[in-house]
Amino acid sequence: MTAELVRGQNHTLPQTRLEIRVSAGTPVVAGATLGDERGTVRGVEWIAHPGSPQLPGLEVSQQAAADHRLAVDLEALPAGAHRVTVLLALPVGAGGPVRFGAVPAPFVSVTGLDGTEIATFTLTDLDAESAVSALELYRRQDAWKVRAVGQGYAGGLAEMLADQGVTDPAALAGSIQEAVTRGLARSVAPPPPRTPEADRVRHATGSADHRPTTPPAAPEPPEPLADPATIGPAHTTQPHTTQPHTASGPAAGGPSAAGASAGGPINYAHPRRQHAAPPSPPPAAPPAQPGQPAQPVAGDATGWSMDERLYNQIWGMFEDLARAVAAYRSAVDFAESRMDQELDRALSDPRNRIGGAGDRAREAARAKRDELASRAREALDRDLAQLAAEAAVVEPALPAAYAGWGNPVWHAHRIPMEIPMALRIGDLHLPERTDLRIPLLVRLPLERGMWVDSGRAASEAAALMDTDRLRRLAMETAVAHAARLLAVYPPGEFAVHVIDPAGSAAGPLAPLVEAGVLAGPPAAGPGGVASVLAHLTRRVDLVQMAVRARAADSLPPDLDTGEQLLVVNDFPHGFDDRAVTQLRYLADEGPAVGVHLLMVADREEASAYGPVLDPLWRSLLRITPVADSHLADPWVGHAWTYEPLTIPPGSRVLEQVLAAVAEARRAAGR
């Protein structure tokens, strides 16, 4: 049975030798790129296009045409290739259309070698785009899947290749178009566009029926996770519906820019690690029953260490849940839209207004709607059950940095000698299944600060709470995050400073103060605020100058070069204009040299400063002390509910962790 995909939906491939067929009403350029497990194209040798149509396991057409057949052998791909992205573009300089909105919607199908369709996708809702990523074949848990992407690019081939991480994409796009121009001189006139009626004829002769669908666009999210510090693989993924992908550099723990541009091996070593072990093979999954999915195994993703494999596995779970729900919502919306259209057609016929014909038409339309929605829900439930089984296996296997406070791993935690790749700061879930939680991880070292919103206007749950209780809860959340950061850094390599202008956070700060792990007592009053800000501003200035001059040895001997975290309570109380300017400077320049912010503030109160604080607000990752649906995924813009990490009632895990930090510092003489 053919799977008719909508944007974001995936489908398991039953075989590895395939054809990808493209049908369009105008000549288009068809190509494909290979990506590693992070989605990065390692070099031009991983790109198949009309000027270089063959790669191991992949062959594309040498000219622009309205119909294409791309041959794919997934088992023959180069070592390290985990993704195949099929790209379509309109040729330039040929007198044809310059945007996909002016041509019939392209239709793409994945077939077996015998022509049997496995999955189809109609690329709808394109307008000014002249290039589009159509499909993605990717490896997941030792199986290959196809995903309907449909990401368009108004900037054409150059923008699309840049999105794939290609070095000098404009030059490569130009060479591809030159090859296409030469090929067009030998091409024939395009056949008429593919239509449902024509497809029925094709189906009778061996091709499957094609029924185009038009799912509505996803709603715009309130606050996208569009930064490298949010949950994600070692490359940064931007929303498919709004922005292209961007690959991060070595500072983000991603592939080495030099290695990528030269086509060499990717450097998976964490930027703070001195040594890296060779990649270990993922553990083998228990054999599955025929027709059943493979049993999930913790750490079955790729990576150089179990830390990295678990990190990438969590990313895969997040991605699969986002796309599965997107496919379900699109299918339900399509079912509703089709029912409305059928009802409009039926009731516009005067003959259906007499007798029971109209009622029968309504019942038939609703029955079709219910059937489509039921099938979509069955597919979603199947995907959610598999993800829930994977989460049940992964959660107990997580290291402390990735684990919640209730995980027993924290009770046996020892302060490490190297920092982990990331730190868990909460959980994410969608309303389709609220008990399926995906850890929200931020990369280490931190690449942006955090803002814990203590205002009652932050969410519906916050609006029901007492103001004092909410502010205390926000500060307790900040203290817990600071404790987790202290616990995952080697002794003496992470320092925490606190600004509490009015001294109102003495209660929540007590665990940090009593354990003796702060860099100094919490700063209070205008003088204390000015002193801490001057100290950290001086550190940023000195380290920046040393980096630019390549003179690290010239730093003062009393300067702490470890990572620094500034926790600010009840901002902007106690801050004058100079202090606000210094804080904005730390937010902008600090992360690059190891100074980070953790703000606890009411967004409504901070807005009294007007636009002067907007850059500060936007530069920080906003989280809440209570559950709130304000974060969005980087593909279709789901509004994810963020759940802060909570310490189990009656547990002393926070005090135990801080005591371990203090003991490790004493042992190290710090």
N, C-alpha and C positions, 0 to 999 in steps of 0.2 A: 504494500500500500504506500502510495506517494505521500510524503509529508509536505504540506503546503505551508511554508514558513512565513512568519511575519518578522518585522525588524526586531532583532534581539533574540529570537528563538533559536534553539539548537536542536540537533537531531543526531543520533548515533549512526555512524557509517558501518554497514555490515561487511564491507570489503575495503581493500586498500588500493586496488587498481580501478581508476575511475576516469570518466570524462566529465568535463564541465562545459555545458553548452550555453551559448549566449545567443539570444534572439532580440534584434532591435530593428527599428524601422529606418535606420540610417547607419552608415559606416561608423564603427567605433573601434578604438584601439583597445586590445585586450592584452593584459600582462599579468604577472604574478610576482610576488616577493616572498622570500623565505624569512622567517623570524625564529630566533632562539626562544627558550622558555620565557624570556622576558619580553618577547615581541620585537626585539631589536634586529634590524637587518645588518649583518656584519660587513657588508661591502657590496659593490656592484656585481660581484660574482654570485650573489644570492638574488639577482633580479632577472627574470625572463621577460623580454620585450621584443618588439619586431626587429630591432637591430641585433639582438642576441637571444634567439628564440628557444634555446635549449639549455637546460640544467639537468644534473642527475635527478631522474624521477619526475621531470617536469618539461613540458613542451607547449609553446604557444604559437599563434599564427604570426607570419612575417609581414602581414599587411593589415590595414583597416578593412573591416567588412561588417555587414549587417548580421551575419551568422558566424559564430566561432565555435570551435571545438578545442578545448585545452585538455591535453592528456596528462594524467597525474598517476604516479606510482609512489604511494606514501612510504613504502618500505625501501625504496631506492633513493630517498632524499639524502642530502649530505648529513654527516654526523653533526649533531647539535641543532638540526632544524626541527622545530616543534610546531611551526605554524606555516600555513600557506594562505596568503591573502590574494584574492583575485581582484584585479584593478581594471576599471573601464574608464576610457577618456575619449572625448571628441577630438578628432584631428583638427589642427589649425591650418589656416592658409589654403583650405581646399574648397572654399566657397559654400560650405555646408553650415549647419546650425552651430551656434557657439555656446549653447546651454542645453542641458537635458530637459529643462522645462518646455522646450519648443519641439520635442520629439516624443514619440510614444514611449511609454515606460518600458525600459529594458526588462527582459525576462531571462532568468538564469536558472539552470537546472543541473543537478548532480546526478549522473547516471552510471550504471555499470557498463562494462564493455559491450554487453549485448543490447544496450540502449534503454534498458529498464530504468525508469526514473526513480531515484531514491528520495530526493528532496527538490523543491522548487521555491523560487523567490521572485516576486515582482517588485522592482525598485520604484516605488511610488513616492509622491511628495517631493520630487526634485524640482528645482526652479532655476536659479542662476548658476548652479554647479556645472562645471565642464569636465569634472573627473569624479569618480566615485569608487569607494571600496565596497565591492558587492558582497562577496562571501569570504569566510575564513574557515579553513580546515585546521583543526588544532587537536593536540594530543591531551587527553585527560584520563588519568588512572589506567594507563596502558591501553587505552582505546582511542580511536579517532572519532571526532565529531565535526559536523558542519554547523556553522552559525551564520544566520542572515545579518549582515552588518548594515549596508545601505547608507554609509557615511559619505556625504557629498562634499566637494571642495570647489568653492568659487574661484580659487586661485589656480585651478587646473592641475596638470601633472606635477609641476614643480612643488606646489603646496602639498600634494598628496605624498610625493616622495620624501619631502622634508618631514612629514608626519611619521613616515616609516623609519626615520633616523638616518637617511641617506646623506652622505657628504656631498656638497655642491649639487643639490638637486636641480637647480636651474640648468646647469650644463648638461646633465643627464637627460632632463626633459627635452631640451633642445635637440639632442642627438636622436632621441626616440622619434620626435616629430619629423626630423629629416628623413629617417628611415621610412616613416609612414608616408611621407610625401612621395618618395620614390616608389613605394609600393602601390599608391593610389593610381599611378599611371598605368599599372597593369591590372587593376581591379575591374570588376564588372559592376553593372548597376545593381543596387541593393534590391532584394525581394521585398514584397509588401510586408508591413508590420504584422507580427503575430497576433491573431485574434482568437477569442474563444471558439468561434465557428471553425476557423482553420485548424485549431488544435484538436477538435473532435475528429476531423478527417485524419490528422496525423495519428491520433490515438488508434483509429481503426487500422492504420498501417504499421503500428508498432510504437508510436509515441504516446505519452500520457496526456490526459485532458488537462487543460490549464484554465484555472478560474482565478482571475486577478482579484486581489483584495486591496482595500484601502483603509488600513487602520489609522485612527487619528493620532496626531502627534502627542507625545507625552507632555504633561504640564510642566511649566518652569519650576524648578525647585527653589525653596526659600534660601538655602545657603549651601552651594555645592562644595564637596570636598575636592577642591581643585588645586591642591598643593602637594609637593613631594612628601610632606610629613604625615599625611593621612594614610589610612590602610591601603595597601597596594604592594605590587611587586617592586623590584629594584628599579624599574622604570616608572615614570609618572604617567598616568593615564588621565586625560581630560575628558569631559563629557562628550560622547558621540553626537549628542543632539545639538551641541553648541560650539564645541571647540575640538581641534584635532589633538592627537596624542603628541606628547613631547618626551624625549628620552633624557633622563637626568645624567649628570656627569659623575665622576668619582666621588665628589663630596656628598652625593645623595646615596652612595652605596651602590650605584648603578654601574653599567659597563664603562670601561675606560674609553675616553673619547679618542685617545690616540690609537688604541687597539681597534676600535670600531672603524675609524676612518681608514686604517691600513688593512682592514680585512683580517686582522690577526685574532688570536684568541681573546675572549672576554675575560676581564679580571673580576672574579667574583669575591675577592678578598674584601673584608670590611675595611674602610679607610683607616680605622684605628688599630687594626690587627697587624702584628708584625709578621706572622706566618700564616699560611693557609694549607690545609691538608688537601690531597687530591679528592675529587668528587667521589662520594660513596654511592653505590647503586641503591635505588629505593628498595625497601623491603618488599619481598614478594607477597602478594595478596593471596589469601586462601582461595582454592579453586571454587568457582561459583557453579551452581546448578545450571544445566542447559536452559537458556532463555532468561536467566536471572542476571542482574548486574553483579559485578565483582564485589566481594566483601571489602569494605573500606579498611585501610591500614593507616595508622598515624605515621607521618613522615614519608608518604609515597610520592611527594613532589620532588623535583630536581633541586640540587644544591650541593655545596661543598661541605656542609655539615648538617647535623640534625636540626640545629637552630635555623639555618636557612631553609631547609626542606619544610619544616613546620610553618615557617613564615610564608613561603610560597603556597603551601597547601591552604592556609587560612585565606590567602588572597584568592585562590581558585574557588573556594567555597563561597566567598563574598560575591565573586563574579557570577557563579552559577545561580545563586539565589536571586540576584538582581535580574538576570536575563530570563530565568524561569517565570518570575512574577510578571515581568514585562510582557512576555509572550502570552501569559494567561489574561492579563488585563486587555491587551490588544485584541485577543480572540473574543472576549466578552463584548468589548465595544463594537467589534465588527458584527457580531451576532445581533446586537441591538440595532445597529445601523441598517443591516440587511432586512431585519423585520420591519423597520419603519418604511424602507423603500418598497417592500412587497405590499405593505398595507396601503401605501399611497397609490401604487399602481392598481391594486384591486378596487379600492374605493373610488378611484377616478372613473371607473367604468360604470355608467348608469345602470347596466343590467344587474350589477352586484348590489344595488341599493334596494332591490325588490326581493322579498322572500328571505330565505336563509343563506343566500350566496355570500353576502357580506360577512355573516357570522362564521361561516365555514372558512372564508379567506383569513379572517382574524385568527381562528384556531390553528389553521395550518401554519401561518406565519409564526405564531408564538411557539408552536411545537418545534419548528425548525430552530428558532432561537434557543429554546431550552435544550435541544439536542446538541447544538454547537457549544453552548456554555457548559453542558455536562461533560462533553468530550474534553474541553479545555481544562475543566477542573480535575478530571481523571489524570490527565497528563501532568498537571501541576502537583497533585497529591503524590504521584509516583516520584517526581523529582524531589519533592520535599521530604518524602520518606527516606530516599537515598542520602540526602544531605543531613537529615537528622541522625541517621546511622553513622555517618562519617563524623559528625560533631560529637557523638557519644564516644567515639574511639579517640578522637583528637584531644578533647578537653583534658582527660586524665593524664595525657602524655606531655602536656605543655610544661616548659621550664617556668621558673618563677616569674621571669619578666613578662611572659605571655599569659600567665595564669591569674585567675581572680583571687581575692583574699581568702575565699573559702577553700581553696585547693590545699591539700596537705603538704604540697611541695614547699610552701612558705614556712612551715614549722621546722623544716630541716634545711632551710636556706643558709648558705654560706656566702659571704661577700666574695664576688668573683675577682679574678685578676685581669679579665678583659670585659669590655662592655658588650652586651648583646646587640643584635641588629635592630631591635625595636622594643617598645614598651607598651603594654596594654593599658589603656586609659578608660575603657568602658566596653559596652556591648552594643550591637546594633540589631534591630529586628524589624520586620515588616508586618502589617496587620493580617496578611494571609495566614501566618503562623507565628504567633507571638512567642512561643516557647523555643523557637529555633533561633538561637543567639549566635551572632558572628562577632568574635573579638575585634574591637577597634584598636589598631596598633599605630603608634607614631614611630618614625624612624629615629634612631640615635646615631650620632648626636642630634639633638633637636634642631630642626631647620626653621621653626617658627614658634612663637610663644603661644600661650593659651589664655583665654579669658573665661573665668567662671562667672557666669551671669547670676547675680544675687538679687535681681529685681523681680517683683511680683508680676510684671508684664512680660516676663520671659516666656511663660507657657501657661496653659490652663491649670496644670497641677500647681505651679508656683502661685497663681492668683488665689488659690484656696488656702494658702499657708499664711501664718502670722509672719510679719516682716522680720522681727528679731529672730525667729526660728529659722527662717529662710537664709538670713545672712550668716547665722552660725553654721548651718548646714553647708553653705558655700565655702566657708573658711575651712571646715573639716574636710571637705573634698580637696581643697588645695593642699592641705597638710598631708593628706594621704598620698597625693601625687608626688609631693616633694619627698616623702619617705620612700616611695617606690624608686624614684630616681637615685636617691642616696644608696639604696640597697643593691642596685645593679651596677654601680660604678666601682672600680677598684678603690681601695682606701686612699683618701686624700685627693682623688681626682675629680671630686664634685663637691662644691660648696653652696650652701643655701644662705641667702640674706633675706631678712624680713623687714618690711616697712609697715608699721601699724600706727598711723599718726595719732590716733586718740587712745590707743591701748585697749580697744574694745574686743580684741581677739585673744585675750590672755587665756581663756578657757581652751579653745581649739588648738592654740599653739603650745599648750602645756606638754604634750608628748615630745615635741622637738626640743623645747627648752630643758626639760628634765633629763633627757638623754644626753644633752651636751653636744649635739651634732650641728648646731648652727654656727655660722662663721662669727657671729657676735650676737649680743642681745637684740631683740626686736627694736628697731629704731622708732622713736615716738617724737612728736612735736616737729615744728619746722626745722629746728637744728638737726635732729636725727635724720629727717628726710633728706636734707641738703647734703649731709655727710656721706650717707650711703650712695646717693646718686653721683656725687663727685668722685668717690672711690671707684665705682664701676665705670664711669665715663673715662676716667684717667686710664683704667686698664684697657678699655677698647682703643683709645688713642695710641697708647704705647705699643700694643700688639699690632695694630694696623701699620704703624710706622716701621716696626721691625720686619713685618712680612714684606712690605713694599721695598725696603732696603736690603732684604735678605740678610738681616743682621740679628738673628735670634739671640746670639750671645750677648748683645748689647742691652738686653732687658735688665732692669734693676733686680738684684738678688732677692728682694722682698716681695716681688710681684708673683702672685699665685697664678700660674698658667693653666690650672685645671679649669674644668667647666664651672660656670657660675650660674646660679638661678636666683632671681630676685622675685620674691613673693610680695605683692603689694595688696594690702587689705583696704577696703572701703574707699577706693579711688573714686573721685578726685579730692576727697576731703584732705586738707593739710597740704595741698600742692598749689604753689603759686605758678605764675607764667614760666619762670625760669625752670622750675622743677618739671613742669609738663613738657617743655622743650627738651630737657635732658632725657626724659622718659621716652619720648618719641625717637630720639637719637639712638637710645639703647635698643629699641624695638627694630629700627631699620638696620643699624650697623652691628649690633651685638651678636646675632646668631652666627655670623661668618667667623667670629673670633672667640666663640664660646661663652657668650653672655646671653641669657635667656630670661624672658618675662613670664610670670604667672600672675595675672591680674585677677582680683576678686572685686567686682564692682557691679553696680546697677547701671545698665545701659541707658535707661531713661535719665538718671541723674547726671551721668557723664555727658549726655547730649546738651547740657546747659552751656558747655564750652563751645557749642556750635561746630562748624566744619573743621576747626583746628584739631579735633580728636578723631575725625573720620579716618584718616590714614592709620592711626594707631588701632582703631577698632577693626578695620579691614585686614590688618596685617596679622592678626591673632586668630587662632582656632577657637571658636566659641563653643563651650560646653556648659552644661547646666547641672546643678546639684540634685535635680529631680528629673524623671523621665520626660523627654520632649522630642517631638518629631521635627527637627530643624536641620538635619544633615541630609545631604543628597549624594547618591552614588555617581560615579564618573561616566555613566553611559546614557541612561535614559531618564535620570533625574528623579528617581524614587525619593520620596520623603521618608527617610529612615528614622525610627525612634531610637534615640540615644539613651542608654541606661548607664548611669554612673556606677562605678564599682563601689560596693558597700562592704563594710566589715561585719561579719556575722555577729549578732547580738551576744554580748557576754564574752566575746573573744578578746584575747590579749595579743593577737598576732601583730598589731602595729607596734606595741611596746617591745615585743620580742625582736622584731626586725630592727628597730632603732637601737636596741641594746647590742645587737650583733654588729651594726655599723660602728657604734662607739668602741666596741671591743676590738674590731679589726683596725681601727685607727690607732688605738693604743699599741697594738702589736706591731704596727708598721712604723710607730714613732711619729705619727702625723698629728 
